[in-house]
Amino acid sequence: QNGGRNNNNNNNKTINHTIQKEVPVPIGISKVDNKKSSYIPGSRKLFVNVAMSEDLTCTYRKSKLAAYTVEGRVQILLKSDSTAFVPFTFAMKDVHNYIDTLAENTKLASDMVKQKGGIDDDDDDDDANDKSNNEMGSVYKFIVTMPKADIFFPILKYKCKPALVPVPLRIQSRVRTSIHDCRVALQVSSNPSNEKHLSDITIVMSIPLNVIGETLATQPEGGIFNSEKRSVIWCVSELGSGEKFQLQAQFKLHKTVEEYGEHPSFPISLRCQSLYTHFSGITLECGDIPNTFPADVKSK
């Protein structure tokens, strides 16, 4: 019986050694020289934290939306209680085909494929029309290799097309002038259809040349005049769905409106973040590479 146990142990060692030799390494991925990469099949566990944020920038002229952009970033952290440091897949589903440009961090992520349809959609029917493809959205897939644990690394950034309707944030303005004074009233509103609150809101109002920016007085207090950029900046920490607030700014004029020949105009830019919900509707998913690096991947 003792001899039988020794034979079994020897056989197990041979089998494990053979499995490790047969595991191929995909092109573009280097072997990870780490003790955690040695494993018993089925025992690899990866715990991945994914952080995604989107910035919305809107420009208004006389209360009308003139332009806006949505830019996003994705960062990934591999937790230290993972039992492996091996490559895994990262899929980004653009449900509404909003993405205009996308750039991955080529040091950590290699582009696998861009496809139409859902993440689990295996339908290769060539007769499917473009309209149905657009309704299903697009999926961008990458292979990600993390060099360290417990540190967020930037994986990719993207910019969306100006097709977001309705706009999550709106501003209305009214300008009144007297002989040598000018008053600007602003109302900033969050769209009631926003699923979550908006954060890190920055309001930038450009100041025309006939306005003496150094005479700025704001109500409530908090507006700051930037003499180099000739603009007034307000910062608001967050704004809930459907909420609104008002701001006022008062200035002195170099010349009267009649002398200057035109009424002062104040273009306004709004910028905000969405950390808990995304303007674009983009969804993310992580998984393993079954044929080469099988693992139990959990992400949040």
Secondary structure in CASP SS format (residue, H / E / C, confidence):
PFRMAT SS
TARGET T0000
AUTHOR 0000-0000-0000
METHOD secondary structure of the structure
MODEL  1
Q C 1.00
N H 1.00
G H 1.00
G H 1.00
R H 1.00
N H 1.00
N H 1.00
N H 1.00
N H 1.00
N H 1.00
N H 1.00
N H 1.00
K H 1.00
T H 1.00
I H 1.00
N H 1.00
H H 1.00
T H 1.00
I H 1.00
Q H 1.00
K H 1.00
E H 1.00
V C 1.00
P C 1.00
V C 1.00
P C 1.00
I C 1.00
G C 1.00
I C 1.00
S C 1.00
K C 1.00
V C 1.00
D C 1.00
N C 1.00
K H 1.00
K H 1.00
S H 1.00
S C 1.00
Y C 1.00
I C 1.00
P C 1.00
G C 1.00
S C 1.00
R C 1.00
K E 1.00
L E 1.00
F E 1.00
V E 1.00
N E 1.00
V E 1.00
A E 1.00
M E 1.00
S E 1.00
E E 1.00
D E 1.00
L E 1.00
T E 1.00
C E 1.00
T E 1.00
Y E 1.00
R E 1.00
K C 1.00
S C 1.00
K E 1.00
L E 1.00
A E 1.00
A E 1.00
Y E 1.00
T E 1.00
V E 1.00
E E 1.00
G E 1.00
R E 1.00
V E 1.00
Q E 1.00
I E 1.00
L E 1.00
L E 1.00
K C 1.00
S C 1.00
D C 1.00
S C 1.00
T C 1.00
A C 1.00
F C 1.00
V C 1.00
P C 1.00
F E 1.00
T E 1.00
F E 1.00
A E 1.00
M E 1.00
K E 1.00
D E 1.00
V C 1.00
H C 1.00
N C 1.00
Y C 1.00
I E 1.00
D E 1.00
T E 1.00
L E 1.00
A E 1.00
E E 1.00
N C 1.00
T C 1.00
K C 1.00
L C 1.00
A E 1.00
S E 1.00
D E 1.00
M E 1.00
V E 1.00
K E 1.00
Q E 1.00
K E 1.00
G C 1.00
G C 1.00
I C 1.00
D C 1.00
D C 1.00
D C 1.00
D C 1.00
D C 1.00
D C 1.00
D C 1.00
D C 1.00
A C 1.00
N C 1.00
D H 1.00
K H 1.00
S H 1.00
N H 1.00
N H 1.00
E H 1.00
M H 1.00
G C 1.00
S E 1.00
V E 1.00
Y E 1.00
K E 1.00
F E 1.00
I E 1.00
V E 1.00
T C 1.00
M C 1.00
P C 1.00
K C 1.00
A C 1.00
D C 1.00
I C 1.00
F C 1.00
F E 1.00
P E 1.00
I E 1.00
L E 1.00
K E 1.00
Y E 1.00
K E 1.00
C E 1.00
K C 1.00
P C 1.00
A C 1.00
L C 1.00
V C 1.00
P C 1.00
V C 1.00
P C 1.00
L E 1.00
R E 1.00
I E 1.00
Q E 1.00
S E 1.00
R E 1.00
V E 1.00
R E 1.00
T E 1.00
S C 1.00
I C 1.00
H C 1.00
D E 1.00
C E 1.00
R E 1.00
V E 1.00
A E 1.00
L E 1.00
Q E 1.00
V E 1.00
S E 1.00
S E 1.00
N C 1.00
P C 1.00
S C 1.00
N C 1.00
E C 1.00
K C 1.00
H C 1.00
L E 1.00
S E 1.00
D E 1.00
I E 1.00
T E 1.00
I E 1.00
V E 1.00
M E 1.00
S E 1.00
I C 1.00
P C 1.00
L C 1.00
N C 1.00
V E 1.00
I E 1.00
G E 1.00
E E 1.00
T E 1.00
L E 1.00
A E 1.00
T E 1.00
Q E 1.00
P C 1.00
E C 1.00
G C 1.00
G C 1.00
I E 1.00
F E 1.00
N E 1.00
S C 1.00
E C 1.00
K C 1.00
R C 1.00
S E 1.00
V E 1.00
I E 1.00
W E 1.00
C E 1.00
V E 1.00
S E 1.00
E E 1.00
L E 1.00
G C 1.00
S C 1.00
G C 1.00
E C 1.00
K E 1.00
F E 1.00
Q E 1.00
L E 1.00
Q E 1.00
A E 1.00
Q E 1.00
F E 1.00
K E 1.00
L E 1.00
H C 1.00
K C 1.00
T C 1.00
V H 1.00
E H 1.00
E H 1.00
Y H 1.00
G C 1.00
E C 1.00
H C 1.00
P C 1.00
S C 1.00
F C 1.00
P C 1.00
I E 1.00
S E 1.00
L E 1.00
R E 1.00
C E 1.00
Q E 1.00
S E 1.00
L C 1.00
Y C 1.00
T C 1.00
H C 1.00
F C 1.00
S C 1.00
G C 1.00
I C 1.00
T E 1.00
L E 1.00
E E 1.00
C E 1.00
G E 1.00
D C 1.00
I E 1.00
P C 1.00
N C 1.00
T C 1.00
F E 1.00
P C 1.00
A C 1.00
D E 1.00
V E 1.00
K E 1.00
S E 1.00
K C 1.00
END
